């Protein structure tokens, strides 16, 4: 049974979430402050965390920052509809999605189901051979020779294109923000345009996708960033 931790200090919202999430067959855990949330997350390793921003004893942003350093558990930020900056900050510090108040319970449950399915897919390790080769769908990515084959035909990628593809393919199903990709591939001291990530994604798509305008592998997650999906 998958476990969902909800961190919310408004009792009426918490009880509504408890009823509906439990009804779907998930194990429900709850906390009303940030410190308790951290303890429960560390002790129980939930499969998903729904985290309100305005909570006492460590706000939701700080809890998210701490947990993201320790785990890749999916995190939803729960925020007021008018506070767009909360959504932006939440995604930049590693949240996987955001839910605005008031929210549709039906939509939330669908999002929960979808992200848990993606997370389960991401937990399956990429098929890496002893020779440093990732076999993933129709792609064969060789980390030693920095070569890529698509359906048995070698394609030419520039060094940064290869790094981007290799990193995302090594983490199938997991979404990364543009800032996370910049830090990982260009380094924390990079001060160029964040849109360089979009440009490189576009170049890679043109080389590996049968239809770059409707990508199946290197997908855009609206409001978040990018993820690599397998045929699985």
Phi and psi restraints in degrees (value plus and minus 20) as a CYANA .aco file:
   2 UNK   PHI     -98.5   -58.5
   2 UNK   PSI     123.8   163.8
   3 UNK   PHI    -130.9   -90.9
   3 UNK   PSI     114.3   154.3
   4 UNK   PHI    -140.6  -100.6
   4 UNK   PSI     106.1   146.1
   5 UNK   PHI    -120.6   -80.6
   5 UNK   PSI     102.1   142.1
   6 UNK   PHI    -128.8   -88.8
   6 UNK   PSI     106.7   146.7
   7 UNK   PHI    -133.3   -93.3
   7 UNK   PSI      85.6   125.6
   8 UNK   PHI    -176.2  -136.2
   8 UNK   PSI     113.0   153.0
   9 UNK   PHI    -123.5   -83.5
   9 UNK   PSI     -18.7    21.3
  10 UNK   PHI    -112.7   -72.7
  10 UNK   PSI      93.1   133.1
  11 UNK   PHI     -81.1   -41.1
  11 UNK   PSI     -59.3   -19.3
  12 UNK   PHI     -86.1   -46.1
  12 UNK   PSI     -59.1   -19.1
  13 UNK   PHI     -88.0   -48.0
  13 UNK   PSI     -62.1   -22.1
  14 UNK   PHI     -80.9   -40.9
  14 UNK   PSI     -63.6   -23.6
  15 UNK   PHI     -88.5   -48.5
  15 UNK   PSI     -56.8   -16.8
  16 UNK   PHI     -83.6   -43.6
  16 UNK   PSI     -62.1   -22.1
  17 UNK   PHI     -86.4   -46.4
  17 UNK   PSI     -60.8   -20.8
  18 UNK   PHI     -79.2   -39.2
  18 UNK   PSI     -66.4   -26.4
  19 UNK   PHI     -83.9   -43.9
  19 UNK   PSI     -69.8   -29.8
  20 UNK   PHI     -93.4   -53.4
  20 UNK   PSI     -59.3   -19.3
  21 UNK   PHI     -88.9   -48.9
  21 UNK   PSI     -62.3   -22.3
  22 UNK   PHI     -83.9   -43.9
  22 UNK   PSI     -57.8   -17.8
  23 UNK   PHI     -81.9   -41.9
  23 UNK   PSI     -49.1    -9.1
  24 UNK   PHI     -99.9   -59.9
  24 UNK   PSI     -22.3    17.7
  25 UNK   PHI      76.5   116.5
  25 UNK   PSI     -11.9    28.1
  26 UNK   PHI    -109.3   -69.3
  26 UNK   PSI     130.0   170.0
  27 UNK   PHI     -98.0   -58.0
  27 UNK   PSI     113.2   153.2
  28 UNK   PHI    -130.0   -90.0
  28 UNK   PSI     107.6   147.6
  29 UNK   PHI    -142.0  -102.0
  29 UNK   PSI     131.0   171.0
  30 UNK   PHI    -163.2  -123.2
  30 UNK   PSI     133.4   173.4
  31 UNK   PHI    -164.7  -124.7
  31 UNK   PSI     131.5   171.5
  32 UNK   PHI    -132.6   -92.6
  32 UNK   PSI     -16.9    23.1
  33 UNK   PHI    -168.1  -128.1
  33 UNK   PSI     144.0   184.0
  34 UNK   PHI     -87.1   -47.1
  34 UNK   PSI     -59.6   -19.6
  35 UNK   PHI     -86.3   -46.3
  35 UNK   PSI     -63.0   -23.0
  36 UNK   PHI     -84.0   -44.0
  36 UNK   PSI     -57.9   -17.9
  37 UNK   PHI     -80.0   -40.0
  37 UNK   PSI     -64.6   -24.6
  38 UNK   PHI     -81.6   -41.6
  38 UNK   PSI     -64.3   -24.3
  39 UNK   PHI     -81.5   -41.5
  39 UNK   PSI     -66.7   -26.7
  40 UNK   PHI     -85.1   -45.1
  40 UNK   PSI     -59.6   -19.6
  41 UNK   PHI     -84.0   -44.0
  41 UNK   PSI     -61.5   -21.5
  42 UNK   PHI     -91.6   -51.6
  42 UNK   PSI     -54.7   -14.7
  43 UNK   PHI     -99.4   -59.4
  43 UNK   PSI     -52.4   -12.4
  44 UNK   PHI    -131.5   -91.5
  44 UNK   PSI     -33.2     6.8
  45 UNK   PHI      25.7    65.7
  45 UNK   PSI      42.6    82.6
  46 UNK   PHI     -83.2   -43.2
  46 UNK   PSI     143.0   183.0
  47 UNK   PHI    -105.7   -65.7
  47 UNK   PSI     -37.6     2.4
  48 UNK   PHI    -178.0  -138.0
  48 UNK   PSI     123.9   163.9
  49 UNK   PHI    -143.8  -103.8
  49 UNK   PSI     107.7   147.7
  50 UNK   PHI    -125.5   -85.5
  50 UNK   PSI      96.5   136.5
  51 UNK   PHI    -144.5  -104.5
  51 UNK   PSI      93.1   133.1
  52 UNK   PHI     -92.3   -52.3
  52 UNK   PSI     127.4   167.4
  53 UNK   PHI     -94.6   -54.6
  53 UNK   PSI     -67.9   -27.9
  54 UNK   PHI    -112.1   -72.1
  54 UNK   PSI      64.4   104.4
  55 UNK   PHI    -149.0  -109.0
  55 UNK   PSI     132.4   172.4
  56 UNK   PHI     -97.5   -57.5
  56 UNK   PSI     146.1   186.1
  57 UNK   PHI      34.3    74.3
  57 UNK   PSI      41.8    81.8
  58 UNK   PHI      73.5   113.5
  58 UNK   PSI      96.3   136.3
  59 UNK   PHI     -96.5   -56.5
  59 UNK   PSI     151.7   191.7
  60 UNK   PHI     -81.7   -41.7
  60 UNK   PSI     -54.4   -14.4
  61 UNK   PHI     -82.7   -42.7
  61 UNK   PSI     -65.0   -25.0
  62 UNK   PHI     -86.9   -46.9
  62 UNK   PSI     -59.8   -19.8
  63 UNK   PHI     -81.3   -41.3
  63 UNK   PSI     -62.8   -22.8
  64 UNK   PHI     -82.7   -42.7
  64 UNK   PSI     -64.2   -24.2
  65 UNK   PHI     -79.1   -39.1
  65 UNK   PSI     -65.8   -25.8
  66 UNK   PHI     -84.8   -44.8
  66 UNK   PSI     -68.1   -28.1
  67 UNK   PHI     -85.6   -45.6
  67 UNK   PSI     -55.5   -15.5
  68 UNK   PHI     -87.7   -47.7
  68 UNK   PSI     -45.1    -5.1
  69 UNK   PHI     -93.8   -53.8
  69 UNK   PSI     -41.4    -1.4
  70 UNK   PHI    -125.4   -85.4
  70 UNK   PSI     -43.7    -3.7
  71 UNK   PHI    -175.6  -135.6
  71 UNK   PSI     139.7   179.7
  72 UNK   PHI    -126.6   -86.6
  72 UNK   PSI       0.6    40.6
  73 UNK   PHI     -73.9   -33.9
  73 UNK   PSI     113.4   153.4
  74 UNK   PHI     -78.8   -38.8
  74 UNK   PSI     118.1   158.1
  75 UNK   PHI    -149.0  -109.0
  75 UNK   PSI     106.6   146.6
  76 UNK   PHI    -121.2   -81.2
  76 UNK   PSI     110.2   150.2
  77 UNK   PHI    -110.0   -70.0
  77 UNK   PSI     110.5   150.5
  78 UNK   PHI    -125.5   -85.5
  78 UNK   PSI     100.0   140.0
  79 UNK   PHI    -163.6  -123.6
  79 UNK   PSI     140.2   180.2
  80 UNK   PHI     -87.5   -47.5
  80 UNK   PSI     125.9   165.9
  81 UNK   PHI     -81.9   -41.9
  81 UNK   PSI     -53.2   -13.2
  82 UNK   PHI    -101.8   -61.8
  82 UNK   PSI     -31.4     8.6
  83 UNK   PHI    -116.3   -76.3
  83 UNK   PSI      53.8    93.8
  84 UNK   PHI     -81.2   -41.2
  84 UNK   PSI     -53.7   -13.7
  85 UNK   PHI     -81.7   -41.7
  85 UNK   PSI     -51.7   -11.7
  86 UNK   PHI     -82.6   -42.6
  86 UNK   PSI     -59.8   -19.8
  87 UNK   PHI     -86.6   -46.6
  87 UNK   PSI     -62.0   -22.0
  88 UNK   PHI     -83.7   -43.7
  88 UNK   PSI     -68.3   -28.3
  89 UNK   PHI     -82.3   -42.3
  89 UNK   PSI     -63.5   -23.5
  90 UNK   PHI     -78.2   -38.2
  90 UNK   PSI     -63.9   -23.9
  91 UNK   PHI     -88.7   -48.7
  91 UNK   PSI     -57.3   -17.3
  92 UNK   PHI     -87.0   -47.0
  92 UNK   PSI     -50.5   -10.5
  93 UNK   PHI    -112.1   -72.1
  93 UNK   PSI     -14.8    25.2
  94 UNK   PHI      95.7   135.7
  94 UNK   PSI     -16.6    23.4
  95 UNK   PHI     -86.3   -46.3
  95 UNK   PSI     128.2   168.2
  96 UNK   PHI    -106.3   -66.3
  96 UNK   PSI     -45.1    -5.1
  97 UNK   PHI    -184.0  -144.0
  97 UNK   PSI     151.7   191.7
  98 UNK   PHI    -155.6  -115.6
  98 UNK   PSI     130.0   170.0
  99 UNK   PHI    -142.3  -102.3
  99 UNK   PSI     108.4   148.4
 100 UNK   PHI    -119.3   -79.3
 100 UNK   PSI     121.4   161.4
 101 UNK   PHI    -110.0   -70.0
 101 UNK   PSI     117.7   157.7
 102 UNK   PHI     -93.6   -53.6
 102 UNK   PSI     132.5   172.5
 103 UNK   PHI    -147.2  -107.2
 103 UNK   PSI     139.8   179.8
 104 UNK   PHI    -103.8   -63.8
 104 UNK   PSI     102.3   142.3
 105 UNK   PHI     -82.8   -42.8
 105 UNK   PSI     -57.9   -17.9
 106 UNK   PHI     -83.6   -43.6
 106 UNK   PSI     -63.8   -23.8
 107 UNK   PHI     -83.7   -43.7
 107 UNK   PSI     -60.9   -20.9
 108 UNK   PHI     -80.0   -40.0
 108 UNK   PSI     -64.8   -24.8
 109 UNK   PHI     -83.8   -43.8
 109 UNK   PSI     -56.0   -16.0
 110 UNK   PHI     -86.3   -46.3
 110 UNK   PSI     -62.7   -22.7
 111 UNK   PHI     -82.7   -42.7
 111 UNK   PSI     -61.0   -21.0
 112 UNK   PHI     -79.3   -39.3
 112 UNK   PSI     -69.0   -29.0
 113 UNK   PHI     -79.6   -39.6
 113 UNK   PSI     -63.9   -23.9
 114 UNK   PHI     -86.5   -46.5
 114 UNK   PSI     -64.4   -24.4
 115 UNK   PHI     -90.9   -50.9
 115 UNK   PSI     -53.9   -13.9
 116 UNK   PHI     -86.9   -46.9
 116 UNK   PSI     -56.2   -16.2
 117 UNK   PHI     -86.2   -46.2
 117 UNK   PSI     -62.7   -22.7
 118 UNK   PHI     -85.8   -45.8
 118 UNK   PSI     -59.2   -19.2
 119 UNK   PHI     -84.8   -44.8
 119 UNK   PSI     -61.1   -21.1
 120 UNK   PHI     -81.4   -41.4
 120 UNK   PSI     -59.1   -19.1
 121 UNK   PHI     -85.5   -45.5
 121 UNK   PSI     -59.9   -19.9
 122 UNK   PHI     -87.3   -47.3
 122 UNK   PSI     -47.6    -7.6
 123 UNK   PHI     -93.6   -53.6
 123 UNK   PSI     -37.5     2.5
 124 UNK   PHI     -95.8   -55.8
 124 UNK   PSI      99.4   139.4
 125 UNK   PHI     -84.9   -44.9
 125 UNK   PSI     128.6   168.6
 126 UNK   PHI     -83.3   -43.3
 126 UNK   PSI     130.5   170.5
 127 UNK   PHI    -100.6   -60.6
 127 UNK   PSI      71.9   111.9
 128 UNK   PHI    -126.0   -86.0
 128 UNK   PSI     104.5   144.5
 129 UNK   PHI    -104.5   -64.5
 129 UNK   PSI     152.1   192.1
 130 UNK   PHI     -84.6   -44.6
 130 UNK   PSI     -40.1    -0.1
 131 UNK   PHI    -109.0   -69.0
 131 UNK   PSI      -9.4    30.6
 132 UNK   PHI      56.8    96.8
 132 UNK   PSI       8.6    48.6
 133 UNK   PHI    -126.5   -86.5
 133 UNK   PSI     110.5   150.5
 134 UNK   PHI    -118.0   -78.0
 134 UNK   PSI     100.6   140.6
 135 UNK   PHI    -124.5   -84.5
 135 UNK   PSI      91.1   131.1
 136 UNK   PHI    -161.4  -121.4
 136 UNK   PSI      87.2   127.2
 137 UNK   PHI      43.5    83.5
 137 UNK   PSI    -149.5  -109.5
 138 UNK   PHI    -109.0   -69.0
 138 UNK   PSI     -17.5    22.5
 139 UNK   PHI    -121.4   -81.4
 139 UNK   PSI     122.3   162.3
 140 UNK   PHI    -144.6  -104.6
 140 UNK   PSI      96.5   136.5
 141 UNK   PHI    -136.0   -96.0
 141 UNK   PSI      98.6   138.6
 142 UNK   PHI    -122.4   -82.4
 142 UNK   PSI      90.6   130.6
 143 UNK   PHI     -94.0   -54.0
 143 UNK   PSI     -38.7     1.3
 144 UNK   PHI    -104.3   -64.3
 144 UNK   PSI     -67.8   -27.8
 145 UNK   PHI    -109.3   -69.3
 145 UNK   PSI     -24.0    16.0
 146 UNK   PHI      33.3    73.3
 146 UNK   PSI      25.9    65.9
 147 UNK   PHI    -140.6  -100.6
 147 UNK   PSI     134.1   174.1
 148 UNK   PHI    -154.0  -114.0
 148 UNK   PSI     113.8   153.8
 149 UNK   PHI    -138.0   -98.0
 149 UNK   PSI     116.8   156.8
 150 UNK   PHI    -139.2   -99.2
 150 UNK   PSI      94.2   134.2
 151 UNK   PHI      34.2    74.2
 151 UNK   PSI      18.8    58.8
 152 UNK   PHI      63.7   103.7
 152 UNK   PSI     -23.7    16.3
 153 UNK   PHI    -128.0   -88.0
 153 UNK   PSI     108.0   148.0
 154 UNK   PHI     -92.9   -52.9
 154 UNK   PSI     116.3   156.3
 155 UNK   PHI    -137.8   -97.8
 155 UNK   PSI     132.0   172.0
 156 UNK   PHI    -117.9   -77.9
 156 UNK   PSI      97.8   137.8
 157 UNK   PHI    -137.2   -97.2
 157 UNK   PSI     119.6   159.6
 158 UNK   PHI     -88.6   -48.6
 158 UNK   PSI     139.2   179.2
 159 UNK   PHI     -72.0   -32.0
 159 UNK   PSI     -66.5   -26.5
 160 UNK   PHI     -91.8   -51.8
 160 UNK   PSI     -52.0   -12.0
 161 UNK   PHI     -82.8   -42.8
 161 UNK   PSI     -63.0   -23.0
 162 UNK   PHI     -82.5   -42.5
 162 UNK   PSI     -65.2   -25.2
 163 UNK   PHI     -79.5   -39.5
 163 UNK   PSI     -62.3   -22.3
 164 UNK   PHI     -83.2   -43.2
 164 UNK   PSI     -68.6   -28.6
 165 UNK   PHI     -83.7   -43.7
 165 UNK   PSI     -64.5   -24.5
 166 UNK   PHI     -83.2   -43.2
 166 UNK   PSI     -62.1   -22.1
 167 UNK   PHI     -84.0   -44.0
 167 UNK   PSI     -68.3   -28.3
 168 UNK   PHI     -87.5   -47.5
 168 UNK   PSI     -60.3   -20.3
 169 UNK   PHI     -87.6   -47.6
 169 UNK   PSI     -45.3    -5.3
 170 UNK   PHI     -96.0   -56.0
 170 UNK   PSI     -33.2     6.8
 171 UNK   PHI    -148.0  -108.0
 171 UNK   PSI      39.4    79.4
 172 UNK   PHI     -81.3   -41.3
 172 UNK   PSI     115.5   155.5
 173 UNK   PHI      69.0   109.0
 173 UNK   PSI     -34.7     5.3
 174 UNK   PHI    -114.2   -74.2
 174 UNK   PSI     112.3   152.3
 175 UNK   PHI    -107.6   -67.6
 175 UNK   PSI     120.2   160.2
 176 UNK   PHI    -145.9  -105.9
 176 UNK   PSI     119.0   159.0
 177 UNK   PHI     -95.6   -55.6
 177 UNK   PSI     145.3   185.3
 178 UNK   PHI     -81.8   -41.8
 178 UNK   PSI     -58.7   -18.7
 179 UNK   PHI     -85.1   -45.1
 179 UNK   PSI     -59.1   -19.1
 180 UNK   PHI     -83.4   -43.4
 180 UNK   PSI     -60.7   -20.7
 181 UNK   PHI     -88.7   -48.7
 181 UNK   PSI     -58.9   -18.9
 182 UNK   PHI     -80.7   -40.7
 182 UNK   PSI     -68.4   -28.4
 183 UNK   PHI     -82.1   -42.1
 183 UNK   PSI     -60.7   -20.7
 184 UNK   PHI     -91.7   -51.7
 184 UNK   PSI     -62.1   -22.1
 185 UNK   PHI    -124.4   -84.4
 185 UNK   PSI     -50.3   -10.3
 186 UNK   PHI    -124.6   -84.6
 186 UNK   PSI     -36.5     3.5
 187 UNK   PHI      76.7   116.7
 187 UNK   PSI     132.5   172.5
 188 UNK   PHI     -86.4   -46.4
 188 UNK   PSI     -39.8     0.2
 189 UNK   PHI    -110.9   -70.9
 189 UNK   PSI     -14.0    26.0
 190 UNK   PHI     -93.0   -53.0
 190 UNK   PSI     108.5   148.5
 191 UNK   PHI    -140.0  -100.0
 191 UNK   PSI      -1.0    39.0
 192 UNK   PHI    -101.0   -61.0
 192 UNK   PSI    -189.2  -149.2
 193 UNK   PHI     -93.3   -53.3
 193 UNK   PSI     110.8   150.8
 194 UNK   PHI     -81.7   -41.7
 194 UNK   PSI     -42.0    -2.0
 195 UNK   PHI     -90.4   -50.4
 195 UNK   PSI     -27.4    12.6
 196 UNK   PHI     -81.3   -41.3
 196 UNK   PSI     -48.4    -8.4
 197 UNK   PHI     -83.8   -43.8
 197 UNK   PSI     -66.5   -26.5
 198 UNK   PHI     -80.8   -40.8
 198 UNK   PSI     -59.6   -19.6
 199 UNK   PHI     -83.7   -43.7
 199 UNK   PSI     -65.8   -25.8
 200 UNK   PHI     -87.7   -47.7
 200 UNK   PSI     -57.1   -17.1
 201 UNK   PHI     -80.2   -40.2
 201 UNK   PSI     -63.6   -23.6
 202 UNK   PHI     -81.7   -41.7
 202 UNK   PSI     -62.5   -22.5
 203 UNK   PHI     -83.6   -43.6
 203 UNK   PSI     -63.1   -23.1
 204 UNK   PHI     -84.3   -44.3
 204 UNK   PSI     -63.0   -23.0
 205 UNK   PHI     -78.4   -38.4
 205 UNK   PSI     -60.8   -20.8
 206 UNK   PHI     -81.6   -41.6
 206 UNK   PSI     -43.2    -3.2
 207 UNK   PHI    -119.0   -79.0
 207 UNK   PSI     -43.7    -3.7
 208 UNK   PHI    -135.3   -95.3
 208 UNK   PSI     -36.0     4.0
 209 UNK   PHI    -117.4   -77.4
 209 UNK   PSI     120.6   160.6
 210 UNK   PHI     -89.7   -49.7
 210 UNK   PSI     -48.5    -8.5
 211 UNK   PHI    -157.4  -117.4
 211 UNK   PSI      77.6   117.6
 212 UNK   PHI     -83.8   -43.8
 212 UNK   PSI     -44.1    -4.1
 213 UNK   PHI     -99.7   -59.7
 213 UNK   PSI     -34.0     6.0
 214 UNK   PHI    -156.4  -116.4
 214 UNK   PSI      47.4    87.4
 215 UNK   PHI     -87.9   -47.9
 215 UNK   PSI     119.8   159.8
 216 UNK   PHI    -118.6   -78.6
 216 UNK   PSI     -50.6   -10.6
 217 UNK   PHI    -117.1   -77.1
 217 UNK   PSI     -81.5   -41.5
 218 UNK   PHI    -112.0   -72.0
 218 UNK   PSI      74.4   114.4
 219 UNK   PHI    -120.3   -80.3
 219 UNK   PSI     129.6   169.6
 220 UNK   PHI    -111.9   -71.9
 220 UNK   PSI     111.3   151.3
 221 UNK   PHI    -125.1   -85.1
 221 UNK   PSI      88.4   128.4
 222 UNK   PHI     -77.0   -37.0
 222 UNK   PSI     109.3   149.3
 223 UNK   PHI      60.8   100.8
 223 UNK   PSI     -22.2    17.8
 224 UNK   PHI    -143.0  -103.0
 224 UNK   PSI     -92.2   -52.2
 225 UNK   PHI     149.2   189.2
 225 UNK   PSI    -141.3  -101.3
 226 UNK   PHI    -155.7  -115.7
 226 UNK   PSI     134.9   174.9
 227 UNK   PHI    -166.8  -126.8
 227 UNK   PSI     137.6   177.6
 228 UNK   PHI    -126.8   -86.8
 228 UNK   PSI     105.7   145.7
 229 UNK   PHI    -133.2   -93.2
 229 UNK   PSI     119.6   159.6
 230 UNK   PHI    -111.4   -71.4
 230 UNK   PSI     152.7   192.7
 231 UNK   PHI     -88.8   -48.8
 231 UNK   PSI     -35.4     4.6
